[in-house]
Structure formats: structure tokens, C-alpha cells
Amino acid sequence: MLRPAYKLTLGNQIVDTTDEPQASTVVDLHVVLDMDTPADRFRLELGQVGGLSPARDDDAIIELGYADDGGLSQIMTGKVSRVEPGLTTAWITGHSPAASLLQTFVDQTYENKTAGDIVQDLASQAAVDVATADAGISFPAYVIDGRRNIDTHMRDLAGLCGFDLYINADGELVFQRFTTGNSIHVFEYGEHIIELQASRSQPSAASVEAWGESPGSGADEAWAWLTKDFGDSKGSAGTGAPTLLLERPALRSATAAQAAADARLTDINRRTIHGRLLSVGRPEVRLGDAIRLQGVPESDLNDAFQVRKVTHRITKAAGFTTTIGFRSMT
């Protein structure tokens, strides 16, 4: 029987149960990694034993796994953001480096930069390391305004390019298109899956039309009045009704508009099947990965899906479980 284990590094304090179970230091360990939520988070309920006393702004590293099956996998890194001491237990809350993106505001105009260039620069201003920043759309001009934090601006860019935006297990930012997944994890019905829920819906639109401000005389770099005819600088994807109209000032060329239209239609189609599954602890499943379901009675679910959310939890009552939120890949 596998024995769940964890290693917590909070500041200069370490709790490691890999080699030897310890007293009830952790009553409840809860980690949520979510592409659709601005900052991943962890929440720990610690028993008042062992002298573990983390403080706000302590660096935090969480590793989970099984003591007798290959050791531990790093799940996330971040900082302690809140400490709530109690008589018998203390609650510790922390967030990934994405919290810095939420707290940084800048006013800046970029000229002749790709979306990846802009994301790289914004991340550096928030002191967040970047693992991957693919190029994406090239913008003659792109304005970042200080009314919104840079996480919001990055998500706008990700939406236009059809990219994912998230923080990986090493605390580094990833800005890239999802294709087949960094890894594919197989879940067999009746063997690995404790609970499975899935929802199906019709696409919210059959086609997309995208355009931006007028490029004036036809040059991408021109700043001019609006035009009556966007035909030469419009992008379209799909056929039929209803049609989603996507207007963004930064889409100042036909190439950029077409890329944005394709990206939005792909996003619409990928939302037609989504769900969640509960499994025994699977620390190897990460954002950026895919899962493959097998042996499910509903035939359309025996397929590969994109991982959008991963929740790991260790409690004394339920042991180590992993909940995965997923959606279609096509």
C-alpha cells in the first residue's frame, strides 16, 4: 500500500515525511493550480506541534508524492501571504509568483513587438521568471495602461494569440499555445477514477470575425481615422451563424486579425466538453499536460483532454487525492 508523503519548505523550515512519518504537523494540505484563476494558491492547516512557525513573505516550496514509490514531485513554489494562528492549529495561505503580476501596474507603449516580447518585458517588471514565451501575434503598436494590472494585460494577449498563460511548478511563467500536452496521463475507468463529471454544450458561435482600428492608408504602422470598410484588414474563421464579432484596436493588420479569429474559434470549440475527475493522488499531473480517459461508458469521453485545473489535497480522513478539471482539445 502506498504511503502519501510531503515535503514543505517554508522559509528556512522544512517538514519532510518521506523517510519517517511525523506527528500531526499537517492536518489539511490543499493546493489549487488553475489556468482560469489569476494566482495559484495553497492553504495549510498545521497542528501546533514540531515548532513549525512560518511567517508572511516566507518562500514556500511544496512537494507531494509517495514515500515508497519514487519519492516526491515539486507541485508549486510561491510565498506565504497570510498566517492565522489558533489555539490548536494554524492556517497558512500562500500564492504563486502570479501574485506579483496582480500587484504590478505600468503605463507603456510597445512598437513592433510580438506578444511574447511584451509578456517577457512585463514579467521582468514584476520580477517573475519566464520559462517559455512564444512569439504569437506581431503588433505594430500595443498599449499597456496602468488602470489594469499586468496579469490582465497578459491574459488579453493570451486570448488574442490562443495561448495558455500559467505559472509552472518551478514558479516560472509559461505563455504558449497548447497542442498535445507536455505529458499525457492515462486514467482508466473503474481503476484510477473515483468520481467523473462531464458537461457537453453546443458552441456559443459557429464563426468569428475579428478586426481592429483602421490601418489608414494600408500601412500597419499608420495611426489614422476609422475606415468604412474593414475588408482588407478583417480576419474570419468558421462558417454559419451565430457569428461572434471580435473588435480589438491592436489588430491593425489582416494577419493579426486572422490569428485572433482562429484563436477565438478554437477556444469556443474546446469549451464544448468540460468536466472534472477525482483520483487518488497524482502529483505528476501538471498544468500544460493532457489526460486520456479509457473505458468510460460514454464513448465520447474516451479521448484526450486538456488539463485546465489541478487540485491536490492531503487530509487525515481522505488521504491524498487529486482533482483534475479538463476540457476538449479540439
C-alpha positions as CSV (number, residue, x, y, z in Angstrom):
1,M,0.0,0.0,0.0
2,L,1.4,3.4,-1.0
3,R,2.0,5.9,1.8
4,P,1.4,9.5,0.9
5,A,4.2,11.8,1.8
6,Y,5.0,15.5,1.6
7,K,7.9,18.0,2.0
8,L,7.2,21.6,2.9
9,T,9.8,24.2,2.8
10,L,8.6,27.4,4.4
11,G,11.4,30.0,4.8
12,N,14.3,28.1,6.4
13,Q,12.0,25.5,8.0
14,I,11.5,22.1,6.4
15,V,9.0,19.3,7.2
16,D,9.7,16.1,5.3
17,T,7.7,12.9,5.8
18,T,9.4,10.9,3.1
19,D,11.6,8.7,5.3
20,E,9.6,8.7,8.5
21,P,6.0,9.8,9.3
22,Q,6.0,12.6,11.8
23,A,3.4,13.9,14.3
24,S,0.3,15.6,13.0
25,T,2.1,18.6,11.6
26,V,-0.2,18.9,8.6
27,V,-3.9,18.4,9.3
28,D,-5.0,19.6,5.9
29,L,-2.9,20.4,2.8
30,H,-4.7,22.0,-0.1
31,V,-3.1,23.2,-3.4
32,V,-5.0,24.7,-6.3
33,L,-3.4,25.2,-9.7
34,D,-5.8,26.8,-12.1
35,M,-5.3,28.4,-15.6
36,D,-8.5,30.4,-15.3
37,T,-7.7,31.9,-11.8
38,P,-5.1,34.7,-11.6
39,A,-2.9,33.1,-8.9
40,D,-2.4,29.5,-7.9
41,R,-2.7,29.1,-4.1
42,F,-2.0,26.7,-1.2
43,R,-3.6,26.6,2.2
44,L,-2.2,24.5,5.1
45,E,-3.7,23.7,8.4
46,L,-0.8,22.9,10.7
47,G,-1.1,21.4,14.2
48,Q,0.7,23.2,16.9
49,V,3.4,20.6,17.1
50,G,7.0,20.4,15.9
51,G,7.7,24.1,16.2
52,L,6.9,25.0,12.6
53,S,6.1,28.7,12.5
54,P,6.1,30.2,9.0
55,A,5.9,34.0,8.6
56,R,4.4,36.2,5.9
57,D,6.6,36.6,2.8
58,D,8.5,33.4,3.6
59,D,9.4,31.5,0.4
60,A,7.4,28.3,0.1
61,I,8.0,25.1,-1.8
62,I,5.5,22.2,-1.8
63,E,6.4,18.7,-2.8
64,L,4.0,15.7,-2.8
65,G,4.1,12.1,-3.6
66,Y,4.5,8.7,-2.0
67,A,7.3,7.6,0.3
68,D,7.6,4.1,-1.2
69,D,7.1,4.8,-4.9
70,G,9.7,7.1,-6.4
71,G,9.8,9.9,-4.0
72,L,8.2,13.4,-4.4
73,S,7.3,15.8,-7.2
74,Q,7.5,19.6,-6.8
75,I,4.0,20.9,-7.1
76,M,4.4,24.6,-6.7
77,T,6.6,27.4,-5.3
78,G,5.5,30.7,-4.0
79,K,5.3,32.9,-0.9
80,V,3.3,32.8,2.3
81,S,0.8,35.6,2.1
82,R,-1.2,35.1,5.3
83,V,-0.7,33.4,8.7
84,E,-3.7,32.8,11.0
85,P,-2.6,31.3,14.3
86,G,-5.1,29.4,16.6
87,L,-5.0,27.6,19.9
88,T,-4.5,24.1,18.4
89,T,-3.9,24.7,14.7
90,A,-2.6,27.5,12.4
91,W,-3.8,28.3,8.9
92,I,-1.2,29.2,6.4
93,T,-2.1,30.7,3.0
94,G,0.2,31.4,0.1
95,H,0.3,32.2,-3.6
96,S,2.4,31.5,-6.7
97,P,4.5,34.3,-8.2
98,A,1.5,35.2,-10.3
99,A,0.5,37.3,-7.2
100,S,3.3,39.7,-8.3
101,L,1.6,40.1,-11.7
102,L,-1.6,41.1,-10.0
103,Q,0.2,43.7,-7.9
104,T,2.1,45.4,-10.8
105,F,0.7,48.3,-12.8
106,V,2.6,50.0,-15.7
107,D,1.9,52.5,-18.4
108,Q,3.8,51.6,-21.6
109,T,3.5,51.6,-25.3
110,Y,5.3,48.9,-27.4
111,E,6.1,49.3,-31.0
112,N,6.8,46.5,-33.5
113,K,6.8,43.8,-30.8
114,T,5.4,40.3,-30.7
115,A,3.1,39.3,-27.9
116,G,5.9,37.1,-26.5
117,D,8.2,40.2,-26.4
118,I,5.6,42.1,-24.5
119,V,4.9,39.3,-22.0
120,Q,8.7,38.9,-21.4
121,D,9.1,42.6,-20.6
122,L,6.1,42.8,-18.4
123,A,7.2,39.7,-16.4
124,S,10.6,41.2,-15.9
125,Q,9.0,44.4,-14.4
126,A,7.1,42.2,-12.0
127,A,10.3,40.2,-11.1
128,V,8.7,36.9,-12.4
129,D,10.9,34.5,-14.3
130,V,9.8,33.2,-17.7
131,A,10.1,29.6,-18.7
132,T,8.5,30.0,-22.2
133,A,7.1,33.0,-24.1
134,D,6.2,32.1,-27.7
135,A,6.1,34.9,-30.2
136,G,2.4,34.9,-31.1
137,I,0.9,37.9,-33.0
138,S,3.2,40.8,-34.1
139,F,1.8,44.2,-33.1
140,P,2.8,47.5,-34.9
141,A,1.7,49.1,-31.6
142,Y,0.4,47.8,-28.3
143,V,-0.6,50.0,-25.3
144,I,-0.4,48.8,-21.7
145,D,-2.3,51.1,-19.4
146,G,-1.9,51.4,-15.7
147,R,-5.7,51.1,-15.0
148,R,-5.3,47.3,-15.0
149,N,-2.6,45.0,-13.6
150,I,-0.2,43.3,-16.0
151,D,-1.8,39.9,-15.4
152,T,-5.0,41.2,-17.0
153,H,-3.0,42.6,-20.0
154,M,-1.1,39.2,-20.3
155,R,-4.4,37.4,-20.4
156,D,-5.7,39.7,-23.1
157,L,-2.6,38.9,-25.2
158,A,-3.0,35.1,-24.5
159,G,-6.7,35.3,-25.7
160,L,-5.8,37.1,-28.9
161,C,-3.0,34.6,-29.7
162,G,-4.8,31.5,-28.5
163,F,-2.1,30.8,-25.9
164,D,-2.2,29.4,-22.4
165,L,-0.9,31.6,-19.5
166,Y,0.1,30.0,-16.3
167,I,2.9,29.6,-13.7
168,N,4.7,26.2,-13.7
169,A,5.8,24.1,-10.7
170,D,9.1,26.0,-10.6
171,G,7.4,29.3,-10.3
172,E,8.1,30.4,-13.9
173,L,5.7,31.9,-16.3
174,V,4.5,30.0,-19.4
175,F,3.0,31.7,-22.4
176,Q,2.4,29.3,-25.3
177,R,-0.1,27.5,-27.5
178,F,-1.4,24.2,-26.2
179,T,-1.1,21.4,-28.8
180,T,-0.9,17.8,-27.4
181,G,0.3,18.5,-23.9
182,N,3.7,18.3,-22.3
183,S,2.7,14.8,-20.9
184,I,-0.3,12.6,-21.3
185,H,-1.6,10.8,-18.2
186,V,-3.9,7.8,-18.7
187,F,-6.9,7.4,-16.4
188,E,-8.7,4.0,-16.6
189,Y,-12.4,4.0,-15.7
190,G,-13.0,1.7,-12.7
191,E,-9.3,1.7,-11.8
192,H,-7.9,5.2,-11.4
193,I,-11.1,7.3,-11.3
194,I,-13.1,7.8,-8.1
195,E,-15.5,10.3,-9.5
196,L,-16.1,11.6,-13.0
197,Q,-18.4,14.5,-14.1
198,A,-18.6,15.9,-17.6
199,S,-20.8,18.5,-19.3
200,R,-21.5,18.9,-23.0
201,S,-22.7,22.1,-24.7
202,Q,-23.2,23.5,-28.2
203,P,-20.6,26.0,-29.4
204,S,-21.6,29.5,-28.5
205,A,-20.7,30.7,-32.0
206,A,-20.2,29.0,-35.4
207,S,-17.9,31.6,-36.8
208,V,-15.8,34.5,-35.7
209,E,-15.0,37.9,-37.4
210,A,-12.1,39.9,-36.0
211,W,-10.8,43.4,-36.8
212,G,-9.1,46.4,-35.1
213,E,-8.6,50.0,-35.8
214,S,-8.2,51.2,-39.3
215,P,-4.6,51.0,-40.7
216,G,-5.4,54.2,-42.6
217,S,-3.6,54.2,-45.9
218,G,-2.9,50.5,-45.6
219,A,0.4,50.6,-43.7
220,D,0.4,48.6,-40.4
221,E,2.2,51.5,-38.6
222,A,-0.3,54.2,-39.6
223,W,-2.4,55.9,-36.9
224,A,-5.4,57.3,-38.6
225,W,-9.2,57.7,-38.7
226,L,-11.6,54.8,-38.8
227,T,-12.5,53.3,-42.2
228,K,-15.9,52.4,-43.6
229,D,-14.5,49.1,-45.0
230,F,-12.5,46.7,-42.9
231,G,-12.5,44.1,-45.7
232,D,-8.7,44.2,-46.2
233,S,-7.9,44.0,-42.6
234,K,-10.5,41.6,-41.3
235,G,-10.0,38.0,-40.1
236,S,-12.6,35.4,-40.2
237,A,-12.9,31.7,-39.0
238,G,-15.6,29.2,-39.3
239,T,-18.9,29.3,-41.2
240,G,-22.5,29.8,-40.3
241,A,-24.5,31.5,-37.6
242,P,-24.3,32.9,-35.0
243,T,-21.2,34.9,-35.7
244,L,-19.0,36.3,-32.8
245,L,-17.7,39.8,-33.6
246,L,-14.3,40.4,-32.1
247,E,-13.0,44.0,-32.2
248,R,-9.7,44.9,-30.7
249,P,-7.8,48.1,-31.5
250,A,-4.4,46.4,-31.6
251,L,-5.4,44.1,-34.5
252,R,-4.1,46.5,-37.2
253,S,-3.4,44.0,-39.9
254,A,-5.2,41.2,-41.7
255,T,-2.6,38.7,-40.4
256,A,-3.2,39.7,-36.8
257,A,-7.0,39.8,-37.2
258,Q,-6.9,36.3,-38.8
259,A,-4.8,34.9,-36.0
260,A,-7.2,36.3,-33.4
261,A,-10.2,34.9,-35.2
262,D,-8.7,31.5,-35.4
263,A,-7.7,31.6,-31.8
264,R,-11.2,32.6,-30.6
265,L,-12.9,29.9,-32.6
266,T,-10.6,27.2,-31.3
267,D,-11.3,28.4,-27.7
268,I,-15.1,28.2,-28.4
269,N,-14.9,24.7,-29.8
270,R,-12.7,23.5,-26.9
271,R,-15.4,24.5,-24.4
272,T,-18.0,22.1,-25.8
273,I,-16.9,19.3,-23.4
274,H,-15.5,20.0,-20.0
275,G,-15.5,18.2,-16.7
276,R,-13.7,17.1,-13.6
277,L,-12.4,13.8,-12.3
278,L,-11.3,12.8,-8.8
279,S,-8.5,10.3,-8.5
280,V,-6.1,9.0,-5.9
281,G,-3.1,11.4,-5.6
282,R,-1.4,12.0,-8.9
283,P,1.4,14.6,-8.2
284,E,2.8,14.2,-11.7
285,V,-0.2,15.8,-13.4
286,R,0.5,19.5,-14.1
287,L,-0.9,22.5,-16.0
288,G,0.2,22.2,-19.6
289,D,-0.5,18.4,-19.6
290,A,-3.3,16.3,-21.1
291,I,-5.2,13.3,-19.7
292,R,-6.6,10.4,-21.7
293,L,-9.7,8.7,-20.4
294,Q,-10.2,5.0,-21.2
295,G,-13.1,2.5,-20.6
296,V,-15.7,5.2,-19.8
297,P,-19.3,4.1,-20.6
298,E,-19.9,7.3,-22.6
299,S,-17.9,6.8,-25.8
300,D,-17.2,10.4,-26.5
301,L,-15.3,10.7,-23.2
302,N,-12.8,8.0,-24.3
303,D,-10.5,10.6,-25.6
304,A,-7.7,13.0,-24.7
305,F,-8.4,16.3,-22.9
306,Q,-6.5,19.4,-21.8
307,V,-5.8,19.8,-18.1
308,R,-7.1,23.2,-17.0
309,K,-7.1,22.8,-13.2
310,V,-5.3,20.6,-10.7
311,T,-6.2,20.4,-7.0
312,H,-4.1,18.3,-4.7
313,R,-5.3,17.6,-1.1
314,I,-4.0,15.6,1.8
315,T,-6.1,15.1,4.9
316,K,-6.1,12.5,7.6
317,A,-9.7,11.5,6.8
318,A,-9.4,11.2,3.0
319,G,-5.7,10.7,2.4
320,F,-4.1,12.0,-0.8
321,T,-6.4,12.9,-3.7
322,T,-6.1,14.8,-6.9
323,T,-9.0,16.6,-8.7
324,I,-8.5,17.5,-12.4
325,G,-10.5,20.0,-14.4
326,F,-10.4,19.3,-18.1
327,R,-11.8,20.4,-21.4
328,S,-11.7,19.3,-25.1
329,M,-8.5,19.6,-27.1
330,T,-10.2,20.1,-30.5
